[in-house]
Amino acid sequence: MDIIDIRFMKLALKLAAKGRLNTFPNPMVGCLIVKNGKAAGFGFHEYFGGPHAEINALKMAGKRSSGATMYVTLEPCNHWGKTPPCTNAIINSGIKRVVVASKDPNPLVSGKGIEGLISKGIEVNYGVLANLERALNTRYRKHIIGRHKPHCIAKAAMTFDGKISTETGDSKWISSDISRRFVHKLRSEADAVIVGIGTVIKDNPLLTSHGAGNNPVRVIIDPKLNVPLSSNVLNTKQAATIVVHSVTENSNKLELLSKKGVILIRVPKIKDSINFKHIINILCKMHIYKTLIEGGGETISSAVESASINEFYMFISPKIAGGRHAKTPVEGTGIKRITDAVPIKSWKMSKIGRDFLIKARIR
């Protein structure tokens, strides 16, 4: 292993680690372009759905890429995903040599990126500090290699009498500080957090882990594209944002959202609503398996009706709100007969600060 290659790959790995909180379920990747022994450009994958490390480095290097060597911590992709193939950009840039730490375990790539570069006459060396790259992306590798099924947790905070807000819509704060910190930890353990457009408009949340760990991908269910362009979820790069919609005619809004780096997913409406299970299946194809649903009663109701929820985390605060029109954790049309109710498989209760937390599994 060439000592110079080791030196520059170490720098690329340091770049990769900068994306630790925001790239999952994508891997952390760093890229360094070197020409005549000096750095011409560098970059890292900053957040899920954003430009890949190679693209950021090539953009910085510009024309200096021609004849240079690229050091990248993971095999460049050669397929269309949320972004174009990196191999195309590398080939067109004039890079003459690519040094790769590890092959990508993703079956869509797995050696094909390297083969594509070699077929165009680019010298490729791989295996440089592969052990360090594998250690960096342990979570990604377990995710991509293992057989995964979707797992949905619905979370709600309600008063003792079952209200998630007052009749005026006020809900800050029903649960305690300790309970909210617990939820931030829950977010850090999830691949994505899902809310409806009503929650975004009413609360303007960040939907991050607030420093508790990894930030989840933020998924907004917004059939009519009503999300305000000033929303925090659209204007903070702490985590990627996906907007699920059913609109085809509002091209201006779609373009503005795309410019903000939002990942747009269009799904058809069924009886004026979006099929929740369809959304979950799409997310699974994006390697987003564990989701935390934090939407209001309508969003959670949609998830319940489509049999998408595996667990409920219900925080109960020792307060009484009252109000016949105050919102409850599960809204929707409801059932006509108690015999049609969704059964709870098992549950347990614990105390968090002044609140109670009921964890329940749904049959």
N, C-alpha and C positions, 0 to 999 in steps of 0.2 A: 504494500500500500504506500503510495507516494506521500511523503511528509507534507508537501505543499497541499495536496488534495485533502489531507486530514485537517490541516490548519484552516482552510477555507470552509470545509464542511462543518467544523465546529461552530464557525460564525453563522452558517446557515441554520444550524440547529438552535442557536440562541435566538435567531429571528423567529423561527417556528414557534418557540415557546411563548412568544408575545401574544399569540392567539388563544392561549389556554382557556380563557373563560367564555369565548364567544363563537368558536368554530364548530363545536359538536352539533349535529352528528357527523359533520365533515371532519377530516383529520387536521391536525396542526401541521403546516408546511411552511418552510422558509426557503428563500432563494437568493443566491448571490451571483452576480455576473462579474467576472474578472477579465480584464484585458491588460496585457503587459505588466502583470503582477499587481495591478491596482483595481480596486472596486469601481466598476462602471455603473452599477445599479443594484439595488437590493429591494426586497419586499417580503411580506409574509401574508398568509391567508388571515385576514383580519376578522371576518365574521361569516357565518353560514349564509350562503347565497351571494356573497360579495366576490369580487375578482380574486382569482387564484394568485398564489405567491409569484408564479412565473410571469404572469401578466403585469403585476405591479412592478417587478424588477425590470422587465423589458421596457415598460413605459418610462421608467427613470433613466435607463441606459440609452434609449433612443438609437441613433445611428452607431453608437459605440458598441452595440451588440454584435455587429458584423465582425466575424473572425474571433470572437471572444469565447471564453469557457463559462458554462453555467453550472453552478453547484445548487442542487435542489434535493431536499431531504426525502421526498417521496416521488415515485415515478409519475411523470406528467400524464395527465389524462388525454385520451385520444377519442373521446366520445362527447356528444352533445348532452349536457345535463341542464342545470340552471344557467350555465355559462358555456361558451364555445370551447372546442378542444384546445388545450394548451399546446399540444404538439404542432398544430398548424401555425400558431404564433411563433413558436421557436424556430420552425423551419423557415418561415418567411423573414425572420429577423437576421438570418445569416450567422447564427451561432454555429461554431464549428465543432464544439465538444461539449458533452453534457455528462456531469458526474452526479450519480444518484446514490443516495444512502440505501433505500429499500424499494423493492417492488411493492406496488399497491395490492393489498389482499382483495380488493373489490373485484369480483369476477368480470365486471365491465371493462376493467383496465388490465390488471394482472399480467404484465409482460407485453401487452399490445402497444402500450405507449412507447416502450423502449424499442420494440420491433419497428414501429412506425418511423422513429427517428433514424434508426440504422438504415432503413430502406431508402432514405433520402441522402445517404452519405455522411451522416453526422456520427462522429465517434462517440460511443457511450461506454462509460465505466460505471458499474453499480456494485454495491456492497461495502461502500466506504462508510464506516461507523454505523452500520445497519443496526447493531445492538442498541445504540443510543436512540435511534429513531424509533425502534420498536418499543422501547421503554417509555418514550414520550407519548406514543399513541396507543398505549395498552387498551384504553377504553374503546377507542375507535375499532381496533382489531377484534376485540371481543364482540363488539356490536355487529361488525360486517361479516365475521366468520360464523358466528353462532346462528342457530335457527330461532327466530324471534316471532312472537305473536304480539299483537297490540295489547296494551294494558292501560286502561283508562281509570283514573281516579277523579271523582267529582268532589269538590270541596265547597262548603258553604258555612257561613257564620250566621247564626240566628239567635233571636231573643228566646227567653224561656217559653214564650207562647208562640214560637214558630214563625217569627217575622224576620225577613232579611233587610227590611227598611221600614221607615214610617210611611204613613199615607202620603206625605209630601216627597218621598223618595230619599230622605236623609238616611245614611247608613254608617256614618263615620263618628265614632267607631263602635260597632257592636261588640267585637271581640277585644281582648286585652292586648297590650304590647307583647307579652310573652307568646300569646297565640299567633300573633302576626309574624313574629320572628320564626316560629315553628313553620309557618306557611312559606316563608322565604327559603327555609331549608328544604322544604318539599319541592319548591320550584327548582332548586339547584340539582335535585336528584331526577328531575323529569327531563325528557328530550324537548318537550314543548308545553306551553301553557295556552289554553284555548278559552277565549271569551267571545261574547256576542258584541255586535256594534253598539248596543244599548249601554253596556258597561264602559266602553271606550268614550262615548259621548258624555255620559253622566259623570264618570270619575276621572277621565284622562290619566289612566295609570301608566306606569313605566313597565310593569310586568317583568321585572328583573328579579334576581335573587337578593338584591340590595347588599351585596358583598358576602352573602352566606356561602357562595361557591360558584359553580358554573351557571351561566345565564341560559335559560331555556329559549328555544325559538318561540316567538310570539305569533299565535295564530288568531286572526280576527275573522269571525263569520259575519260577513257584510253583504248580503244578497244584492242590495241596490247601490252599492258603492257610496254610502253616506258618510264614510269616515272623513272627519275634518282634516285638511292638510296640515293643520297646526298641531295635531295630536302628538303626544310624547312618543307613542310607539312608532311613529313615522320619522321622527326627528332626532332619535338617539341611536348611535351605532353600537351601543352596549350589547345588542343582540339583534339577530335577523327578525324581520317581520314578514309573515305570509298573510295576504288578504284573500279569503275565499269568497267569491262573488258569483252572480249569475247574469251579469250585465254584458251586453254585446255592443250597445249603441253609444255608450259614453266614452268615446275614444280619447277625448281630451283628459278626462280624469284618469283613465288608464295610463296615458302617457306621463302625466305628472307623477303618479305613484311609481311608475317604473324608474323615472329619473331620481327618485328618492331611494332607490335600491330595494323597493318592496317586491317580494316574489308574489306574483298574481296567479291564482288558480281559479279557473272558471268551472263551475259544476252546474248541471241543470237543476231547475227547481221542480219539486213535485208537490202539487197542491199548495202552492205559494210558500213553500219552505224548502230548505236544502236538506238532503238526506245526510244525517250525521255519520252513519256507518260508511257512506261513500267517502266522506272526508277522511275518516280514520284509515281507510284502505289506501288512499292517495298518499297520506303521510307515511305509511309503512313503506311504500315504494321509495320514499325519500330517506329511508332508514331512521324515521322518527316513530318509535315504538311505544314509549311510555309517555302518556299525556296526562296533564293535570287540567281539569275543566274548572275554571273559576268564573264562568259566566253567570248571568242572573237566572231567574227561574225558568225563562223560556228556553235558554240554551241547555240547561240541565234537563229540562223536560224532553227536549228533542233527543238528547243522548239516551235518556231512559227509554223513550218510546222505540228507539232503534236498537235496543238491547246492546248498547255499546259500553256501558259502565260496568267495571269489575268491582270497584270499591267506592264507598262513600266515606268522606272525612267530614263529620258534622260537628262544628263548634257551637256549643250552647252557652250563652251568656246569662248570668242571673239578673235579667232585666225583663220587664213586661212592657211591650209597646202598644198592643191593642190596635184597633182599626180594621174595619171589615174590608177595606180596599188596600190595606198594606200588603206588600209582596211577600210570598213564601218561597222556600228553596226550590220547589218543583211546581211550575205553573202549567202551561199548556191547556189542553181541553180536559185532561183527566180521564178517569174511568167512570163507568156507570154503576158498576157493582163491585163490592168489596172482594168478591171472589176472583175478580180480574186484577187485583192489586199485585204489584211486583214483590215477590217474597224476599226476605233477607235470609241469607244462608247462615251467617254467623256474625257475631258482633262482640265488641268489648268496649268498656268505658274507662277513661282515665281522666285525671284532673290536671289541667295546665293553668297555673296561676289561679285566677278566680273562675276560669271557665271549665266546662267539661268537654271532652272530646270523645265522640263515639265513632269508632272505626267499624264499618260494616261491609261485609261481602254480599254481593247481589247474586242470586241464583240465576 
